[in-house]
């Protein structure tokens, strides 16, 4: 494993960081159920979700140029392990080499552009299924059947095409274009980086992936992850049974953010001496800009579940898809079966798909037919959404309308 996974020392312990968040939560509940607020409401045009020009700018500037979270290091833990990333245009393969470093390449044979790898099985060579051209784990062409037919071709000019890649804190990032660049993940994350390190992503193990298609703009779907205002109305028999509606913590880290939703059990801590509070693993819902939610939540029986929800634009402004992934936290007791994490994954997917994304689909349809002059409004309590839309506008060079 690469030494890039080593985490710098935290300035404070994870327990201290979580306790600070809990103090804020209990203070909101003691005040009658307040929440973190922004300075003012924000109104925007429906075109933020429907305009094809803006949509193409987002795909070009965000998904075509910015570092994107492709997965966690546990998915490519050993030499020869492969992680595939096909979500934003070019097919990309990520592989760990014999020395433990990550390489990323276009998933394209340099003979006639056939797809080189179609599964994540561990391998010693990358062998094209079309004509068996073979590449080592550093992308060098090492075998060409019938090589005498290519006598004028310099083999060194037919190595795999590199893609920018970076690994840090158990996370793997790529950029969706050809290039030799090593991504400085710590610089991209900024002050969010140390908070994500608290989740110990390097020690996780993958439990389950799924893909959910939705007929809504990728930002409309993403908005549902950033506020707790809707819990009581939209999730009365699901998430709303254990989570206080409209009571959240919000912390901004540049374009990234963290929100902490409020488990109803925190009501029992109002007025209780802090030394008698239970110890809770660090957690929260972290937006890794532009499109990835990394969520840490306690599991019954101890330890944590890590959920990762990556949202991508579809082929038109009103379509998107989400890759949902669930990982076993590094602190999960050995006695907690993988089936418990699978159950949590299936439950979250079902609720998001049938409740959050159902509303998103109908909202998108209405925005496409909204009357002239209609404005969407984000309240002061929807501060995370305001933060994201402002940063998207800045990154694509198109001001909010």
C-alpha positions as CSV (number, residue, x, y, z in Angstrom):
1,X,0.0,0.0,0.0
2,X,1.3,3.5,-0.9
3,X,2.6,5.7,1.9
4,X,0.3,8.4,0.6
5,X,-2.4,6.9,2.8
6,X,-0.6,8.0,6.0
7,X,-2.7,10.6,7.8
8,X,-1.2,13.6,9.5
9,X,-1.8,13.9,13.2
10,X,-5.1,15.5,14.1
11,X,-5.0,18.8,16.1
12,X,-7.6,17.3,18.4
13,X,-9.0,13.9,18.9
14,X,-12.0,12.6,17.0
15,X,-13.9,12.2,20.2
16,X,-13.3,15.9,21.1
17,X,-14.3,17.0,17.6
18,X,-17.6,15.0,17.8
19,X,-18.3,16.3,21.3
20,X,-18.0,19.9,20.0
21,X,-20.6,19.1,17.3
22,X,-22.8,17.5,19.9
23,X,-22.7,20.5,22.1
24,X,-24.0,22.6,19.2
25,X,-26.7,20.1,18.6
26,X,-27.9,19.9,22.2
27,X,-27.9,23.8,22.3
28,X,-30.2,23.9,19.3
29,X,-32.6,21.4,21.0
30,X,-32.4,23.3,24.3
31,X,-33.4,26.4,22.5
32,X,-36.6,24.7,21.2
33,X,-35.3,23.2,18.0
34,X,-33.3,25.9,16.3
35,X,-30.9,25.3,13.4
36,X,-27.7,26.7,11.8
37,X,-28.7,29.6,9.5
38,X,-27.3,31.6,6.7
39,X,-27.5,35.4,6.6
40,X,-30.5,35.6,4.2
41,X,-32.7,33.5,1.8
42,X,-31.5,33.0,-1.7
43,X,-33.7,33.0,-4.9
44,X,-32.6,31.6,-8.2
45,X,-34.1,30.9,-11.6
46,X,-35.3,27.5,-12.7
47,X,-32.7,27.7,-15.4
48,X,-30.2,26.5,-12.8
49,X,-31.7,23.1,-13.3
50,X,-33.0,23.2,-16.9
51,X,-30.7,25.4,-19.1
52,X,-28.7,23.2,-21.5
53,X,-26.0,25.8,-21.8
54,X,-25.4,25.8,-18.1
55,X,-25.7,22.1,-18.0
56,X,-22.9,21.7,-20.6
57,X,-20.7,24.2,-18.7
58,X,-21.1,22.1,-15.5
59,X,-20.2,18.9,-17.4
60,X,-17.2,20.6,-18.9
61,X,-15.8,22.7,-16.0
62,X,-16.8,20.5,-13.0
63,X,-17.0,16.9,-14.3
64,X,-14.4,17.4,-17.1
65,X,-11.7,19.3,-15.2
66,X,-12.1,19.1,-11.4
67,X,-10.8,16.2,-9.2
68,X,-13.5,13.6,-8.8
69,X,-13.8,11.0,-6.0
70,X,-13.5,7.7,-7.9
71,X,-13.6,5.4,-4.9
72,X,-11.8,4.4,-1.7
73,X,-8.4,2.9,-1.4
74,X,-9.8,-0.4,0.0
75,X,-11.2,-1.1,-3.5
76,X,-7.7,-1.2,-5.0
77,X,-5.8,-2.4,-1.9
78,X,-3.3,-4.8,-3.4
79,X,-1.0,-4.9,-6.5
80,X,-3.1,-5.8,-9.5
81,X,-6.4,-4.6,-8.1
82,X,-8.4,-2.6,-10.5
83,X,-11.1,0.1,-10.0
84,X,-13.2,1.2,-13.0
85,X,-14.5,4.8,-13.4
86,X,-17.0,5.2,-16.2
87,X,-19.3,7.9,-14.9
88,X,-18.4,11.1,-16.7
89,X,-17.3,10.4,-20.3
90,X,-14.0,8.7,-20.8
91,X,-13.7,5.1,-19.5
92,X,-10.9,5.1,-16.9
93,X,-9.2,2.2,-15.2
94,X,-7.2,2.7,-11.9
95,X,-4.7,0.0,-10.9
96,X,-2.2,-0.5,-8.1
97,X,1.2,-1.4,-9.3
98,X,3.7,-3.8,-7.8
99,X,5.3,-1.1,-5.7
100,X,1.9,-0.1,-4.2
101,X,1.4,3.1,-6.1
102,X,-1.7,3.9,-8.1
103,X,-1.8,4.4,-11.9
104,X,-4.8,5.6,-13.9
105,X,-5.2,5.2,-17.6
106,X,-7.8,5.5,-20.3
107,X,-9.5,2.1,-20.4
108,X,-8.5,1.8,-24.1
109,X,-6.1,-0.4,-25.9
110,X,-3.6,1.5,-27.9
111,X,-4.1,-0.9,-30.9
112,X,-7.6,-0.1,-32.0
113,X,-9.2,1.5,-28.9
114,X,-11.0,-1.6,-27.6
115,X,-12.1,-1.5,-24.0
116,X,-9.2,-3.1,-22.1
117,X,-10.7,-4.1,-18.8
118,X,-14.4,-4.9,-18.0
119,X,-14.2,-6.1,-14.4
120,X,-12.3,-5.4,-11.3
121,X,-10.6,-8.8,-10.9
122,X,-7.0,-8.8,-9.7
123,X,-4.5,-9.4,-12.5
124,X,-0.8,-9.3,-13.3
125,X,-1.2,-7.9,-16.8
126,X,-3.8,-5.8,-18.5
127,X,-4.7,-7.9,-21.6
128,X,-6.9,-6.6,-24.4
129,X,-9.8,-9.0,-25.2
130,X,-9.7,-8.0,-28.9
131,X,-6.2,-9.0,-30.0
132,X,-4.4,-9.8,-26.7
133,X,-2.1,-6.8,-26.7
134,X,-0.8,-6.9,-23.1
135,X,0.3,-4.1,-20.8
136,X,2.0,-4.2,-17.3
137,X,0.6,-2.5,-14.3
138,X,2.5,0.7,-15.2
139,X,0.9,0.9,-18.6
140,X,3.9,-0.4,-20.7
141,X,3.1,-2.5,-23.7
142,X,4.8,-5.8,-23.1
143,X,3.3,-8.1,-25.6
144,X,2.0,-7.8,-29.2
145,X,0.9,-11.1,-30.8
146,X,2.1,-11.1,-34.4
147,X,4.6,-8.3,-33.6
148,X,6.3,-8.7,-37.0
149,X,3.2,-7.2,-38.6
150,X,3.9,-3.9,-36.8
151,X,7.7,-3.8,-37.6
152,X,7.7,0.0,-38.2
153,X,5.8,0.8,-35.0
154,X,7.9,1.8,-31.9
155,X,6.4,-0.2,-29.0
156,X,7.2,2.6,-26.5
157,X,4.8,4.9,-28.4
158,X,1.9,2.5,-27.7
159,X,1.9,2.5,-23.9
160,X,-1.4,3.2,-22.2
161,X,-2.7,6.8,-22.0
162,X,-2.3,8.1,-18.5
163,X,-5.0,10.0,-16.6
164,X,-4.4,12.3,-13.6
165,X,-4.8,10.4,-10.3
166,X,-4.2,11.1,-6.6
167,X,-4.6,9.1,-3.4
168,X,-4.8,10.5,0.1
169,X,-6.5,9.6,3.3
170,X,-8.0,6.4,1.9
171,X,-9.6,8.3,-1.1
172,X,-8.8,8.0,-4.8
173,X,-9.4,10.9,-7.1
174,X,-9.1,11.2,-10.9
175,X,-9.6,13.9,-13.5
176,X,-11.5,12.9,-16.6
177,X,-8.9,13.6,-19.3
178,X,-5.6,12.4,-20.5
179,X,-2.6,13.7,-18.6
180,X,0.5,12.9,-16.5
181,X,-0.6,15.0,-13.5
182,X,-0.5,13.7,-9.9
183,X,-3.5,15.2,-8.2
184,X,-2.8,17.1,-4.9
185,X,-5.8,15.8,-3.1
186,X,-4.9,17.5,0.2
187,X,-4.8,20.9,-1.5
188,X,-8.1,20.2,-3.3
189,X,-9.8,19.3,0.0
190,X,-8.3,22.1,2.0
191,X,-9.7,22.3,5.5
192,X,-12.2,19.6,4.7
193,X,-9.3,17.1,4.5
194,X,-8.6,16.8,8.2
195,X,-12.3,16.3,8.9
196,X,-12.5,13.4,6.4
197,X,-9.5,11.8,8.0
198,X,-11.5,11.4,11.1
199,X,-13.6,8.8,9.3
200,X,-10.6,6.6,8.8
201,X,-11.6,5.8,5.2
202,X,-8.3,4.0,4.7
203,X,-9.4,1.3,7.1
204,X,-12.8,0.6,5.5
205,X,-14.0,-2.4,3.5
206,X,-16.5,-2.3,0.7
207,X,-19.9,-4.0,1.3
208,X,-22.1,-3.0,-1.6
209,X,-22.6,-0.8,-4.6
210,X,-25.7,0.1,-6.5
211,X,-26.8,2.6,-9.2
212,X,-30.0,4.6,-9.1
213,X,-31.3,6.4,-12.2
214,X,-33.4,9.5,-11.7
215,X,-35.2,11.9,-14.0
216,X,-34.0,15.1,-12.4
217,X,-31.0,17.4,-12.6
218,X,-28.0,16.2,-10.7
219,X,-28.1,19.3,-8.5
220,X,-31.7,18.8,-7.6
221,X,-30.9,15.3,-6.4
222,X,-27.8,16.6,-4.6
223,X,-29.9,19.2,-2.8
224,X,-31.8,16.5,-1.0
225,X,-28.6,15.5,0.9
226,X,-27.9,19.0,2.2
227,X,-30.9,19.9,4.4
228,X,-33.0,18.4,7.2
229,X,-35.9,20.7,6.6
230,X,-37.8,18.0,4.7
231,X,-37.5,15.2,7.2
232,X,-40.8,15.6,9.0
233,X,-42.9,16.1,5.8
234,X,-41.2,13.7,3.4
235,X,-39.9,11.0,5.7
236,X,-42.5,10.7,8.5
237,X,-42.3,6.9,8.6
238,X,-38.7,6.4,7.6
239,X,-35.8,8.8,8.4
240,X,-38.1,11.2,10.2
241,X,-38.9,8.6,12.9
242,X,-35.3,8.9,14.3
243,X,-34.2,12.3,13.1
244,X,-35.3,15.8,14.2
245,X,-36.6,17.8,11.3
246,X,-35.0,21.2,10.6
247,X,-32.3,20.9,13.2
248,X,-28.9,20.7,11.5
249,X,-25.3,21.8,11.9
250,X,-23.5,23.4,8.9
251,X,-19.8,23.9,8.5
252,X,-18.3,25.3,5.3
253,X,-14.9,24.3,4.0
254,X,-14.6,26.4,0.8
255,X,-16.7,24.6,-1.8
256,X,-17.0,21.5,0.4
257,X,-19.3,21.3,3.5
258,X,-20.3,19.2,6.4
259,X,-23.9,18.9,7.7
260,X,-24.8,17.0,10.8
261,X,-28.4,15.9,11.1
262,X,-29.9,15.5,14.6
263,X,-30.8,12.1,15.9
264,X,-33.9,12.4,18.1
265,X,-32.0,10.7,20.9
266,X,-30.1,13.9,21.5
267,X,-33.2,15.3,23.1
268,X,-32.5,13.1,26.1
269,X,-29.2,15.0,26.6
270,X,-30.8,18.4,27.2
271,X,-30.0,19.3,30.8
272,X,-27.8,16.3,31.4
273,X,-24.2,16.9,32.6
274,X,-21.9,16.4,29.6
275,X,-19.8,13.9,31.5
276,X,-22.8,11.6,31.4
277,X,-23.3,11.8,27.6
278,X,-22.5,8.6,25.7
279,X,-19.4,8.5,23.4
280,X,-20.4,8.6,19.7
281,X,-18.1,7.9,16.8
282,X,-17.2,11.0,14.7
283,X,-19.7,11.3,11.8
284,X,-21.6,13.6,9.6
285,X,-22.5,14.2,5.9
286,X,-19.6,15.6,4.0
287,X,-19.9,17.1,0.5
288,X,-16.7,16.6,-1.4
289,X,-17.3,19.1,-4.2
290,X,-18.8,18.9,-6.7
291,X,-20.8,15.8,-6.4
292,X,-19.9,13.3,-3.7
293,X,-21.4,12.8,-0.2
294,X,-19.3,10.9,2.3
295,X,-21.4,10.0,5.2
296,X,-20.3,8.5,8.5
297,X,-23.0,7.2,10.9
298,X,-23.0,5.0,14.0
299,X,-24.1,1.4,13.7
300,X,-26.1,-0.5,16.2
301,X,-23.7,-2.5,18.3
302,X,-20.8,0.0,17.9
303,X,-18.6,1.4,15.2
304,X,-19.5,3.2,12.0
305,X,-20.9,2.7,8.6
306,X,-19.5,4.8,5.8
307,X,-21.9,5.7,3.0
308,X,-20.7,7.3,-0.3
309,X,-23.2,8.8,-2.7
310,X,-21.8,10.1,-5.9
311,X,-24.2,12.0,-8.2
312,X,-23.5,12.5,-11.9
313,X,-25.3,14.4,-14.8
314,X,-27.1,12.3,-17.4
315,X,-27.4,13.0,-21.1
316,X,-29.8,15.9,-20.7
317,X,-30.3,18.5,-17.9
318,X,-33.3,16.6,-16.5
319,X,-31.5,13.2,-16.0
320,X,-28.9,12.0,-13.6
321,X,-27.7,8.9,-11.7
322,X,-26.3,8.1,-8.3
323,X,-23.7,5.5,-7.4
324,X,-24.4,4.4,-3.9
325,X,-21.7,2.6,-1.9
326,X,-21.6,1.3,1.6
327,X,-18.5,0.5,3.5
328,X,-17.8,-1.2,6.8
329,X,-16.1,1.3,9.1
330,X,-12.6,0.6,10.4
331,X,-14.0,0.8,14.0
332,X,-16.9,-1.7,13.4
333,X,-16.7,-4.6,15.9
334,X,-15.8,-8.0,14.3
335,X,-19.1,-9.4,15.7
336,X,-21.2,-7.0,13.5
337,X,-22.1,-9.1,10.4
338,X,-21.7,-7.7,6.9
339,X,-25.4,-8.3,6.5
340,X,-26.1,-5.4,8.9
341,X,-24.3,-3.1,6.6
342,X,-26.1,-4.6,3.5
343,X,-29.4,-4.0,5.3
344,X,-28.5,-0.4,6.0
345,X,-27.5,0.1,2.3
346,X,-30.8,-1.3,1.0
347,X,-32.8,0.7,3.4
348,X,-31.1,4.0,2.5
349,X,-31.4,3.3,-1.2
350,X,-35.1,2.4,-0.9
351,X,-35.9,5.6,1.0
352,X,-33.8,7.9,-1.2
353,X,-35.2,6.3,-4.4
354,X,-38.9,6.3,-3.5
355,X,-39.1,9.4,-1.4
356,X,-36.2,11.9,-2.1
357,X,-35.8,11.1,-5.7
358,X,-39.5,10.8,-6.4
359,X,-40.1,14.4,-5.2
360,X,-37.0,15.4,-7.2
361,X,-38.4,13.9,-10.4
362,X,-41.7,15.8,-10.1
363,X,-40.0,19.0,-9.1
364,X,-37.8,18.8,-12.1
365,X,-40.8,18.4,-14.4
366,X,-42.4,21.4,-12.9
367,X,-39.3,23.5,-13.3
368,X,-39.2,22.7,-17.0
369,X,-42.7,24.2,-17.3
370,X,-42.5,26.9,-14.7
371,X,-44.1,30.2,-15.6
372,X,-42.0,33.2,-16.5
373,X,-40.7,35.0,-13.5
374,X,-40.9,32.0,-11.1
375,X,-38.1,31.9,-8.6
376,X,-36.9,29.0,-6.5
377,X,-36.1,30.1,-2.9
378,X,-33.7,28.5,-0.4
379,X,-34.3,29.6,3.1
380,X,-31.7,30.6,5.7
381,X,-32.1,27.0,7.0
382,X,-31.0,25.6,3.6
383,X,-27.5,27.2,3.9
384,X,-25.7,24.1,2.5
385,X,-27.7,24.3,-0.7
386,X,-26.9,28.0,-1.0
387,X,-23.2,27.3,-0.5
388,X,-23.1,24.7,-3.2
389,X,-25.1,26.6,-5.9
390,X,-22.8,29.7,-5.4
391,X,-19.7,27.6,-5.8
392,X,-21.0,25.8,-8.8
393,X,-21.8,29.2,-10.4
394,X,-18.3,30.4,-9.6
395,X,-16.5,27.3,-10.9
396,X,-18.4,27.4,-14.3
397,X,-18.1,31.1,-14.7
398,X,-21.8,31.7,-15.0
399,X,-23.4,33.8,-12.2
400,X,-26.6,32.7,-10.5
401,X,-29.6,34.1,-12.4
